[in-house]
Amino acid sequence: MKYGFWAPVFGGWLRNVRDENMEASWDYFSRLCRRAEEIGYDLTLIAELNLNDIKGVKEPAMDAWSSAAALAAVTKRLEIMVAVRPNFHHPALFAKAAANIDNISNGRLALNVVSSWWADEATQYGLQFDQHDDRYGRTAEWLTVVDGLWSQTPFNHQGERYQLTDAICEPKPKSSPRPTIYAGGESEAAKNLIASRCDAYVMHGDEPVVIAEKIADMRARREKTGLPPMIYGMAAYAIVRDTDDEAQAEVERITTLDPDAPGFANFDQWLSGTQLERELKIREYSVSNRGLRPGLVGTAAHVRDRIKAFEDAGLDLLLLQMSPQLEEMERFATEVIRRH
C-alpha cells in the first residue's frame, strides 16, 4: 500500500469544526509536506478550488498550481498529485507549465484530472461550466492536447474546442512516458473515459467489498482497451486512538451537525452537480469524499487490519485526511505505516 495525504489548502477538512489549528498558509503546508516525506508518506494530493469548499467561500484557499511549483522545489521524494480542471486551463499553456514543474521536481508531478461540479465558482471567475456529460467531452479533447504536446514536436490539433498549429512544448516532462494521470468519477461517461485515457482511478471512501466491486469493474473496462493495468486509489479519513471508545468519541465530535457552518452552504449544489451510485447522508458531508465509510477509525491494530482488507480488494493507494493534520499524521505514521 502507498500512503498519500490531502494537502491542507483549505485550512482543514471538517465542516463542523471552525478552527482545526491548521491554517491555509504556505508555512503550514510546506512544513507538513516536508515532514511527511521524512516519516513514510509517498504522495500528496493538492486540491484545486478557487473558493474554500470546507470552511466557507469567504475563507482563504491556497492556489493549487503555484503551491505545487513551490513544493516541487523544497521536497525530494514526495509524489505531487495536483488537481486540474480542464475548463479552467487552456491545455497548451497548461502542458507547458506542468512540464516545467515536473522538471523542477525531477519527475515527481502527477495530475488528478477533475471535471468540475461547482457552477457558482465558474460563474464568479467568468469561466465555462459544461453540463455533466459535456465535461467529459472537454476532458477527453483536453487530454489529447496535453498528451500530444508532451509526446510530439511539433504538435497539431484541430478539434471542437481547441486548435493548435505546429505547437512546440519544450522541455518535455521528465516523467516517462508522462506524469501519472489520476481521475475519479462514478458516471458511465467518467468511467469509460478514465479506463481509456488515464493511468489511475481514484474513488470516494467505501467498504472493502464495494471497493473490490469498483476495481473489478474498472479492470474489465481497462482490459478491453489493451492498455497496461491501472493504479487504484481511495480517499479516507483516519482516526487512530488507544481505544475504540476514544475513536468513536472523536467521530461524534467531528460529525455533530452545525447547520450554520459556512462549509454547508453549497451542499445542495454539490449534490445537484454530482452523480452518485449510493445515497449520501448529510452527516457524511461533514467529512469530505465519504471519508468515514472505509472505517479507518479505532485502534492502530484495527486500522491496520482494515488496510489489509483494502489491499486484498486490490487497492494500491490511500489518500488520507486527518485533523489536526500534522499531529495525526505523525501518530498514523508511527502506529500504522511503520507496523503494517
Salt bridges, closest charged atoms under 4 A:
GLU20 OE2 - LYS55 NZ 2.47
ASP27 OD2 - ARG31 NH2 3.86
GLU38 OE1 - ARG35 NH1 3.05
ASP42 OD1 - ARG77 NH1 3.68
GLU48 OE1 - ARG85 NE 3.27
GLU48 OE2 - HIS89 NE2 2.55
ASP53 OD2 - ARG15 NH2 2.80
GLU79 OE1 - LYS2 NZ 3.27
GLU121 OE1 - ARG85 NH1 2.43
ASP130 OD2 - ARG138 NE 2.59
ASP133 OD1 - HIS132 ND1 2.96
GLU141 OE2 - HIS157 NE2 3.00
GLU141 OE1 - ARG161 NH1 3.44
ASP147 OD2 - ARG178 NH1 2.69
GLU160 OE1 - ARG161 NH1 3.73
GLU170 OE2 - LYS172 NZ 3.62
GLU186 OE2 - LYS214 NZ 3.13
GLU186 OE2 - ARG290 NH2 3.16
GLU188 OE2 - LYS191 NZ 3.87
GLU188 OE2 - ARG221 NH2 2.94
ASP199 OD1 - ARG178 NH2 2.97
ASP206 OD1 - ARG278 NH1 2.35
ASP206 OD2 - ARG293 NH1 3.42
GLU207 OE1 - ARG306 NH2 2.98
ASP217 OD2 - LYS191 NZ 3.95
ASP217 OD2 - ARG221 NE 2.96
GLU250 OE2 - ARG241 NH2 3.99
GLU250 OE1 - ARG253 NE 2.93
ASP258 OD2 - ARG18 NH2 2.85
GLU277 OE2 - LYS191 NZ 2.99
GLU277 OE1 - LYS214 NZ 3.88
GLU284 OE2 - ARG293 NE 2.62
GLU311 OE2 - HIS340 NE2 3.12
ASP312 OD1 - LYS308 NZ 2.91
GLU328 OE1 - ARG241 NH1 3.11
GLU328 OE1 - ARG331 NE 3.25
GLU330 OE2 - ARG35 NE 2.58
